[in-house]
């Protein structure tokens, strides 16, 4: 079989093609070709990603040589490179696509599904990176780390903060985890060493699984009303958009904190701004925005009781470079006739 790996600024071609040398794959792949989805720098590739996510895989051109390369390719592996309908139509022999991402915004899924081509993805590749970041945000926000840093950089030795009368430690805190997928579970596991009491809300995970992992179960209302810190780990869908709104925020403790590294649309922005301004909750940490880059006049940026970062949670070298190896493990199952653990279109796998 012939395989093509398309690298980019975040996952270089020498790392991307590593998936074809995983046991169970290397024995079946005879030819491996590589090409790079070029960009000038991180700003340029981020612009391309945003354009693709907003306007589809036709919005940015793939490497020019890729059209010729895929004509007799059996396996195509990409990270950020767009796979348009025309490119997929050129790939007459294509049997499977591997993407080192959780989402498939850069792939024309209608064209892929029309050809009944399975797409193996890696929704868990940056789960550990995000989980570590979440714990960091919890500490940064509750302990005023970013605010102290900012004050010192301006020459101010700041002593007074909004929570000065009751600055908490994680130890002994009640933590609420909304969503018990790969990332939510890792956050809960990492927090065990801090001596916290964790309650998990996830209607798609049975209570036995949660309890056997060492955590309490609760519905969303219980998690919000009882927790000192709530962290959201839910995919954005029609039924989850705005799931944290005014009623939910008003139900939280006035001393509580909300952490969102998942998707901006999960939280009603207007309600969150009012909650922080009027003291419904003590503070928040936000890493995701509906429009990115967020505008300079974003309403959260003027508030003193929120830690804001520019979508950094999953941005680690480890998260990017291990993704091809995770893909390789799933590809080995596919080649062996087994069902991969992660498929973007599972209904087309036979």
PLY file of the C-alpha trace (Angstrom):
ply
format ascii 1.0
element vertex 350
property float x
property float y
property float z
element edge 349
property int vertex1
property int vertex2
end_header
0.00 0.00 0.00
1.02 3.58 -0.61
0.69 6.22 2.11
1.03 10.01 2.06
1.68 12.13 5.15
1.06 15.89 5.07
2.97 17.77 7.76
2.79 21.41 8.80
4.31 23.93 11.17
2.93 22.14 14.26
3.54 18.54 13.19
6.55 18.39 10.82
6.55 15.75 8.09
9.19 13.64 9.86
6.85 13.37 12.87
3.69 12.99 10.81
4.99 10.02 8.85
5.80 8.28 12.12
2.31 6.82 12.16
3.26 4.59 9.23
6.07 2.98 11.21
3.91 1.79 14.09
3.76 -1.98 14.49
0.92 -3.38 12.44
1.21 -0.57 9.89
4.82 -0.65 8.75
4.46 -4.27 7.61
1.66 -3.31 5.21
2.83 0.04 3.85
5.32 -0.19 1.00
5.64 3.46 -0.02
5.54 6.56 2.19
5.59 10.01 0.60
5.51 13.32 2.45
4.60 16.91 1.67
4.17 20.05 3.78
1.15 22.33 4.12
3.25 25.49 4.07
2.84 28.61 6.19
5.05 31.58 6.93
4.69 31.48 10.71
2.24 30.67 13.53
0.11 33.74 12.82
-0.21 32.73 9.17
-1.18 29.13 9.89
-3.65 30.23 12.56
-5.22 32.53 9.95
-5.49 29.63 7.54
-7.07 27.40 10.19
-9.66 30.05 11.05
-10.44 30.54 7.36
-10.91 26.80 6.83
-13.04 26.40 9.94
-15.23 29.33 8.91
-15.48 28.67 5.17
-14.66 25.01 4.64
-11.74 23.04 3.14
-12.04 24.84 -0.21
-11.04 28.13 1.46
-7.29 27.40 1.46
-5.29 25.53 -1.19
-3.48 22.31 -0.24
0.11 21.73 -1.41
0.12 21.83 -5.21
1.85 18.42 -5.56
-0.72 16.72 -3.34
-3.24 16.31 -6.18
-0.76 14.21 -8.13
0.49 12.35 -5.07
-2.94 11.13 -3.94
-4.01 9.61 -7.27
-2.73 6.15 -6.29
-2.66 6.62 -2.51
-4.33 4.12 -0.18
-3.82 6.01 3.11
-3.77 9.79 3.51
-2.70 11.35 6.81
-3.11 15.05 7.58
-3.17 17.47 10.47
-4.24 20.94 9.31
-4.06 20.49 5.54
-7.46 21.02 3.85
-8.95 18.08 1.97
-11.45 19.51 -0.49
-13.95 17.59 -2.62
-11.76 18.00 -5.70
-8.73 16.60 -3.89
-10.69 13.63 -2.57
-12.02 12.95 -6.07
-8.41 12.77 -7.31
-7.66 10.06 -4.74
-9.17 7.16 -6.70
-7.61 4.42 -4.55
-8.09 6.05 -1.15
-9.17 3.57 1.52
-8.82 5.57 4.74
-8.01 9.10 5.95
-6.15 9.72 9.20
-6.35 13.15 10.84
-4.25 14.22 13.80
-7.13 16.36 15.09
-10.34 15.81 16.96
-12.43 17.84 14.53
-12.85 17.41 10.78
-13.42 21.01 9.71
-10.54 20.74 7.22
-12.06 17.69 5.51
-15.01 17.68 3.11
-16.94 15.03 5.01
-19.78 14.95 2.46
-17.31 13.98 -0.24
-15.65 11.44 2.06
-18.95 9.92 3.14
-20.06 9.76 -0.47
-17.06 7.53 -1.11
-17.65 5.64 2.17
-14.07 6.36 3.26
-13.51 5.96 7.02
-11.87 8.92 8.77
-9.79 8.03 11.82
-9.36 11.01 14.12
-7.65 11.75 17.47
-10.08 13.59 19.76
-7.91 12.69 22.76
-4.48 13.74 21.51
-4.31 16.94 23.58
-6.41 15.75 26.54
-3.48 15.71 28.95
-2.28 19.13 27.81
-5.74 20.62 28.40
-6.13 18.86 31.75
-2.84 20.26 33.05
-3.82 23.71 31.82
-7.18 23.52 33.59
-5.52 22.81 36.92
-3.17 25.72 36.22
-6.09 28.04 35.51
-7.81 26.98 38.72
-4.77 27.98 40.74
-4.01 31.10 38.67
-7.51 32.49 39.05
-8.16 31.62 42.70
-4.68 32.75 43.82
-4.54 35.91 41.65
-1.34 34.85 39.91
-1.98 36.65 36.62
-3.27 39.78 38.35
-0.23 39.95 40.64
2.08 39.46 37.65
0.33 42.19 35.68
0.48 44.64 38.60
4.21 44.07 39.17
4.94 44.55 35.48
3.30 47.96 35.81
5.36 48.79 38.91
2.54 48.18 41.40
2.94 46.06 44.54
-0.68 44.97 44.71
-2.14 43.64 47.98
-5.91 43.97 47.47
-7.90 41.60 45.23
-11.57 40.85 44.87
-11.21 37.64 46.86
-8.65 38.93 49.40
-10.94 38.10 52.32
-11.22 34.43 51.36
-8.41 33.33 49.02
-8.82 29.54 48.87
-6.52 26.58 48.48
-7.50 23.67 46.30
-7.11 21.35 49.27
-10.52 20.70 50.76
-12.35 22.37 47.88
-15.36 20.92 46.13
-14.71 20.61 42.41
-17.39 20.07 39.77
-16.53 18.43 36.45
-19.12 18.83 33.70
-18.32 16.18 31.10
-16.41 12.98 31.86
-14.71 12.31 28.55
-10.95 12.01 28.10
-10.16 15.53 29.29
-12.72 15.75 32.09
-11.58 12.47 33.54
-7.91 13.48 33.40
-8.70 16.75 35.21
-10.51 14.82 37.94
-7.63 12.33 38.25
-4.99 15.06 38.48
-6.95 16.86 41.20
-6.95 13.79 43.45
-3.48 14.67 44.72
-4.75 18.07 45.90
-7.17 16.51 48.36
-10.36 17.79 46.75
-13.88 16.37 46.65
-14.92 15.95 43.03
-18.45 15.61 41.69
-18.96 14.62 38.07
-21.91 15.36 35.79
-22.20 13.45 32.53
-25.50 11.92 31.40
-23.68 9.76 28.86
-21.49 8.00 31.43
-23.09 5.53 33.84
-22.85 6.28 37.54
-21.00 3.04 38.27
-18.11 4.08 36.03
-17.84 7.45 37.75
-18.01 6.00 41.24
-15.49 3.25 40.48
-13.11 5.98 39.33
-13.40 7.49 42.82
-15.75 10.41 42.20
-19.25 11.45 43.23
-22.10 11.63 40.71
-24.47 14.54 40.39
-26.71 16.27 37.91
-25.79 19.67 36.49
-27.79 21.52 39.13
-26.04 19.71 41.97
-22.59 20.29 40.49
-23.25 24.00 40.01
-24.81 24.70 43.40
-22.37 22.68 45.52
-19.00 23.24 43.85
-16.35 25.80 44.70
-14.87 25.45 41.20
-16.67 24.18 38.11
-14.78 23.11 34.98
-16.58 22.46 31.68
-15.53 19.63 29.35
-18.41 19.25 26.91
-18.59 19.31 23.12
-20.49 22.18 21.56
-23.75 21.04 19.95
-27.24 22.42 19.53
-28.31 20.91 22.85
-25.26 22.21 24.74
-24.98 25.74 23.33
-25.62 28.18 26.16
-25.95 25.36 28.69
-24.43 27.67 31.31
-26.71 30.71 31.32
-28.15 33.14 33.81
-30.12 30.57 35.81
-27.12 28.27 36.08
-24.72 31.04 37.08
-27.15 32.44 39.65
-27.36 28.97 41.14
-23.63 28.83 41.86
-22.05 29.93 45.12
-21.06 33.63 45.27
-17.57 32.35 46.16
-17.41 29.92 43.22
-15.27 29.99 40.07
-16.07 28.83 36.53
-13.38 27.41 34.20
-14.03 27.10 30.46
-11.39 25.61 28.14
-13.92 23.70 26.01
-15.95 25.95 23.69
-17.06 29.54 24.14
-20.61 28.82 23.00
-21.25 26.59 26.00
-21.50 29.68 28.22
-23.83 32.64 27.69
-21.30 35.47 27.48
-23.72 38.20 28.52
-24.78 36.21 31.58
-21.16 35.49 32.50
-20.22 39.18 32.30
-23.16 40.06 34.55
-22.28 37.25 36.93
-18.73 38.55 37.30
-19.76 42.19 37.45
-22.61 41.78 39.90
-20.97 39.14 42.08
-23.11 36.12 41.35
-19.82 34.20 41.29
-16.35 35.13 42.51
-14.38 34.64 39.31
-13.76 32.75 36.09
-11.01 31.57 33.76
-11.67 31.53 30.01
-9.44 30.18 27.24
-11.93 30.09 24.34
-13.86 32.77 22.47
-16.63 32.73 19.87
-14.49 34.84 17.54
-10.74 34.30 17.56
-8.66 36.40 17.78
-11.05 37.98 20.25
-11.63 41.73 19.69
-9.62 44.09 21.88
-12.84 45.45 23.39
-14.15 42.04 24.43
-16.33 42.54 27.55
-14.32 40.05 29.63
-11.06 41.95 29.13
-12.09 44.88 31.28
-13.01 42.75 34.31
-10.65 42.21 37.23
-12.04 38.86 38.39
-11.38 36.76 35.30
-8.23 35.13 33.93
-8.25 35.14 30.12
-5.89 33.31 27.77
-5.88 33.03 23.98
-6.81 29.38 23.34
-3.58 27.94 24.75
-4.86 24.88 26.64
-3.97 22.21 24.08
-0.91 23.92 22.63
2.03 21.73 23.68
4.76 20.00 21.72
3.77 16.70 23.33
0.14 17.03 22.22
1.08 17.67 18.61
3.90 15.19 18.22
2.24 12.23 19.91
-0.89 12.54 17.73
0.62 10.62 14.77
1.61 7.74 17.05
-1.93 7.59 18.45
-3.20 7.59 14.87
-0.80 4.78 14.00
-2.23 2.60 16.76
-5.76 3.12 15.42
-4.64 2.62 11.82
-3.07 -0.72 12.80
-6.48 -1.86 14.05
-8.12 -0.75 10.81
-5.56 -2.62 8.71
-6.13 -5.73 10.84
-9.85 -5.52 10.14
-10.74 -4.26 13.62
-12.81 -1.21 14.43
-10.64 1.79 15.43
-11.53 3.38 18.76
-11.99 6.80 17.15
-13.83 7.36 13.89
-15.31 10.64 12.67
-17.83 8.68 10.55
-18.29 5.35 12.38
-21.45 4.44 10.43
-19.35 3.84 7.32
-17.00 1.30 8.94
-17.71 -2.30 8.08
0 1
1 2
2 3
3 4
4 5
5 6
6 7
7 8
8 9
9 10
10 11
11 12
12 13
13 14
14 15
15 16
16 17
17 18
18 19
19 20
20 21
21 22
22 23
23 24
24 25
25 26
26 27
27 28
28 29
29 30
30 31
31 32
32 33
33 34
34 35
35 36
36 37
37 38
38 39
39 40
40 41
41 42
42 43
43 44
44 45
45 46
46 47
47 48
48 49
49 50
50 51
51 52
52 53
53 54
54 55
55 56
56 57
57 58
58 59
59 60
60 61
61 62
62 63
63 64
64 65
65 66
66 67
67 68
68 69
69 70
70 71
71 72
72 73
73 74
74 75
75 76
76 77
77 78
78 79
79 80
80 81
81 82
82 83
83 84
84 85
85 86
86 87
87 88
88 89
89 90
90 91
91 92
92 93
93 94
94 95
95 96
96 97
97 98
98 99
99 100
100 101
101 102
102 103
103 104
104 105
105 106
106 107
107 108
108 109
109 110
110 111
111 112
112 113
113 114
114 115
115 116
116 117
117 118
118 119
119 120
120 121
121 122
122 123
123 124
124 125
125 126
126 127
127 128
128 129
129 130
130 131
131 132
132 133
133 134
134 135
135 136
136 137
137 138
138 139
139 140
140 141
141 142
142 143
143 144
144 145
145 146
146 147
147 148
148 149
149 150
150 151
151 152
152 153
153 154
154 155
155 156
156 157
157 158
158 159
159 160
160 161
161 162
162 163
163 164
164 165
165 166
166 167
167 168
168 169
169 170
170 171
171 172
172 173
173 174
174 175
175 176
176 177
177 178
178 179
179 180
180 181
181 182
182 183
183 184
184 185
185 186
186 187
187 188
188 189
189 190
190 191
191 192
192 193
193 194
194 195
195 196
196 197
197 198
198 199
199 200
200 201
201 202
202 203
203 204
204 205
205 206
206 207
207 208
208 209
209 210
210 211
211 212
212 213
213 214
214 215
215 216
216 217
217 218
218 219
219 220
220 221
221 222
222 223
223 224
224 225
225 226
226 227
227 228
228 229
229 230
230 231
231 232
232 233
233 234
234 235
235 236
236 237
237 238
238 239
239 240
240 241
241 242
242 243
243 244
244 245
245 246
246 247
247 248
248 249
249 250
250 251
251 252
252 253
253 254
254 255
255 256
256 257
257 258
258 259
259 260
260 261
261 262
262 263
263 264
264 265
265 266
266 267
267 268
268 269
269 270
270 271
271 272
272 273
273 274
274 275
275 276
276 277
277 278
278 279
279 280
280 281
281 282
282 283
283 284
284 285
285 286
286 287
287 288
288 289
289 290
290 291
291 292
292 293
293 294
294 295
295 296
296 297
297 298
298 299
299 300
300 301
301 302
302 303
303 304
304 305
305 306
306 307
307 308
308 309
309 310
310 311
311 312
312 313
313 314
314 315
315 316
316 317
317 318
318 319
319 320
320 321
321 322
322 323
323 324
324 325
325 326
326 327
327 328
328 329
329 330
330 331
331 332
332 333
333 334
334 335
335 336
336 337
337 338
338 339
339 340
340 341
341 342
342 343
343 344
344 345
345 346
346 347
347 348
348 349
